[in-house]
């Protein structure tokens, strides 16, 4: 009886295993498939480069947008505290309508949805 233990298949490099033994998902891809990262969905190197750069810019914009939303929430909280301290209501509905109309005028119906989300994030934090 041998005391050697078998090496698990997952540890053996795919190149060391004959292609006929490997499942289809492990087989090497065609040259076109190996040259382009699948996560972009692109089919050319130029498109991959463009998409990768544009996604990086979008990630940067998203970070800035989140920062601006958080800043807006803080300013809104200051306004609400001042309004309540002076005997007013926490929410000014006519001001909210101005904001909804502004976003709708600039961005259409999705702008209204975005404004509603912003207002929801900024309401009632006091």
Buried (B, 14 or more C-beta within 10 A) or exposed (E): EEEEEEEEEEEEEEEEEEEEEEEEEEEEEEEEEEEBEEEBEBEEEEEBEEBEEEEEEEEEEEEEEEEEBEEBBEEBBEBBEEBEEEEEEEBEEEEBEEBBEEBBEEEEEEBBBBBBEBBEBBBEEB
